[in-house]
Every structure is written in structure tokens, then in C-alpha cells.
Amino acid sequence: MTTKLVCLLSLVFVSAASRVAVAQTPDLDPRVVKLVASVSEDQLSATLKKLESFGTRNTLSSQNLPDKGVGAARQWILDQMKSFSPRLQVSFDTYQVAKQGRITRDVEVRNVMAILPGRSPRRIYVSGHYDTVARPGGQGASNAGQPPRDPDAAGAAPLDPNAPVDNPAPGVNDDGSGTALTIELARVFSQSGIDFDATLVFMCHVGEEQGLIGARLHAQRAVAEKIPIEAVLNNDIVGGDTGGSGIVDGATIRVYSEGPEDSPSRELARFVQRWGARYVPSHRVRPMARPDRFGRGGDHSAYNQLGFTAVGFRESRENFARQHDVRDTFAGISLPYLAQNARVNAASAATLALAPPPPSVVNDRGAPQITRAPSGYDANLKWMAAPGATAYRVFWREAWGPDWQHDLLVGNVTNVVLPNMQIDDYVFGVAAVDGQGHESFVAAYVTPPRANTPVKTVGEP
């Protein structure tokens, strides 16, 4: 029997054995189904109306008034999340920020953080930003290249991005929607009774409108303290189904991720698309192969810049006239649409938190463990075992394709050979799977960059 045939039969045997162990389990975890169904439009509505009632949540607004400004808003968010469950560890994540850029004076900033401890320290984040801003003309005028609109036309006083609390910046969609989604999932997850492997963190950032301040400071702290953040699902402007052009789309959500093509953030976006479709089939995830919209940014970028895996959720049809404007009110929200986006987040975060971490597919020098052995024309894949994995799923696609086209469940092994699969023609990856079928996002075999070696010319030593 040839070596190639032995490898092929071994692969078939391993795959069949692992299917006995894993594939008999229903494809959907009934606990996650129940969790996803627990998302409440009424709760989202009440949270959004409360956030709107603070008038403004500008990072530089009052910190001392009882019911207006950023101080009152963050205290309410803290108290609200504390009320959900004794399992949640809720606190302020506090920093002192000196005057700089759009921070026009020294200020104390506080993210609001709710931690749901898991069996392991690795962390999955769901986040939004609770601060707001409004300026003349808002984002609509900026996008259209127009001068700021006459504030008298709206019957309002001129708006300053760093305005005091008595200048309104309701920010119900930007980003009350992401904040309400985060708060709602803190409630749903903490009351689910599920024992997650990963630690879940529900983070309401501040200072996003002044340059991703709160997210960047927390990401810097995570680097310094070696906090193992595995994935960040950031939500910013996810509550409106009607665009400024009049187009209505309440059935899709965009997910932005930084490159290159098979970066961990791209694989996280593919994971959200894969598992969102399973638990929320009526809502389509549209992965976007860029870090964010042109000229725009979000808190996920702050995590990306410090090496963390993070993606940004955005509604499919934006109404720019309601962004960074006093018109960003509850009237611009579609509660059914926001609830669907919350359910996609819930399904993705729960599956990730129940699954093992993704396997490492590189060696101790960072080189991908993929060869053409044993025949010289095969795909020989190796990886490091992931804690808690009982099987692995191998993925591949043609090298021109953006999405995984094929997958194969294999057993509790760390080496598989795919005969006659030219590694030059396909992209390969591996996900870890536990005994209940929960699956990590894919770790892809990526071609390492070539060093730029100077070319010597004739006569050079």
C-alpha cells in the first residue's frame, strides 16, 4: 500500500471517528438558542430612552449633575448592569487624560466594564461607546462637503463638539444603539445560567468621539497587564434600518475587519457570518474587507492597532443626517432591527465563549506548519493542540476565493494530510471543536512575508 493511500485512509478513518464523537450532537446548542431568543426589544427600548434622557453624553460634559451629562449616564449604566446578576463584576475602568487634540481640557474618563468570569482567563468582548457628540450640520453635511447648516433653521443654538451639558447631543443611534446592545447582552448572558469557558466582558467605552480614547487606553492596559483578549465584537451605529437615501434594509448587518486577507480579524468576521447564519438565519451578515468605512473609524480599530482581534458591526443603511447631530433621536431607531443585530452578537459571542480557543498553526519561530509532504504534492497540515478541543475542523478554499468553500471534521489529532491538494492553489485553516460541537474561529495558514533583500549590482562587494 502506498504512503499516499495510507495517508488518505488514515484521514478518512480519523474523520469518521471524530464524526461519531461530535457530529451526533445537534448542530445548534439549545442553551444558545434560548439565550439568543432572550434578547428583548422592550429592554432595548427602555435603555435607549434612558440614554436619550441625559441630554448629552459628551465626554467633556458635566460629571456631577444627577440626571444630565456623561457623569449621570455612566453611573446609570454601572448601576443597571450591577442589577442584572451577582455573577457580573461591574466597575469603572478609569483614566486621567491630559488636554490633547479633541480633549480640550484635562479630564477623567471612565469606561463601564461588566465581567462575566468563565473557566479560563481568555476574554471575549462585546462593546459599544456611550459618549456622544453633535456639531453644526452633523455627519451629513460633512459627507456632502457642505458648510455647516444654519443652526437657526432647526431652532437651535450653535453646537460645539466640546459643548457643556446644556447643549444637546442625544446620540441614540451613535452610539446609544451599540451601548444598549451591550447592556442587553450583559443581562442575557449573566442570567443564562450557562457556564462559559471564556470570560465575557461587556464594555461601554467613552471618548470614542474624541479619538477612540477609552478603547485605546483599555487596549494599552490589556497589553501592559497581558490580558488575553481573544476577540472583540464592537457595535457602533447598529439601530437604524432606513438610510438617508430612503433605502430600507432591516435584514442585513455589515461587519468590518482589518486585513490582510486571512488575518485573525478577517477570520472572526467569517466566524460571525458562519454562526450568525445558523442561529439567526433571517438576518444576513455582510463581511466588509476593510477596517471600516472610508474616513471613519470605531473602537475596534484601537484594539486592532495594538494587535488584538476585533471587528466592527455597522448598520447596512446609514442616515448621515442623524449622526453627530441633534436629530439622532429615538425616532431614528428600528427596535426589531437592533434586536436582530443583538441576536447575531449573542450567537457569535456565546459560541466563541463555549468553544476552545483557536489552535496555533505556526511553530515557535512563527512559520506556518504546512508542507507538501510526503509526496511533494499533498497538503500536510500541522497545528498545536487547543485546550478543551476534542476534534478539529479543517477548512480550505481556492486561493482566489474570499470565503471558505470546504470543511472536514477530523478527530483529536494535530496532523492531517490531504492527498493531491496543491498548497499553492488553496488556502487552508483549522478550527478547534469541543465535545458539544462548539467551534473556534479559524486559524489560517498564511504565507509569511518575504524579507526585502537588496539586489547587488555588478561591481559591488
Secondary structure, 3 states (H helix, E strand, C coil): CCHHHHHHHHHHHHHHHHHHHHCCCCCCCHHHHHHHHCCCHHHHHHHHHHHHHCCECCCCCCCCCCCCHHHHHHHHHHHHHHCCCCCCEEEEEEEEECCECCECCCEEEEEEEEEECCCCCCEEEEEEECCCCCCCCHHHHHHCCCCCCCHHHHCCCCCCCCCCCCCCECCCCCCHHHHHHHHHHHHHHHCCCCCCCCEEEEEEECCHHHCCHHHHHHHHHHHHCCCCEEEEEEECCCCCCECCCCCECCCEEEEEECCCCCCHHHHHHHHHHHHHHHHCCCCEEEEECCCCCCCCCCHHHHHHHCCCCEEEEEECCCCHHHCCCCCCCHHHCCHHHHHHHHHHHHHHHHHHHHCCCCCCCECCCCCECEECCCCCCCEEEECCCCCCCCEEEEEEEECCCCCCCEEEEECCCCEEEECCCCCCCEEEEEEEECCCCCECCCEECCCCCCCCCCCCCCCCC
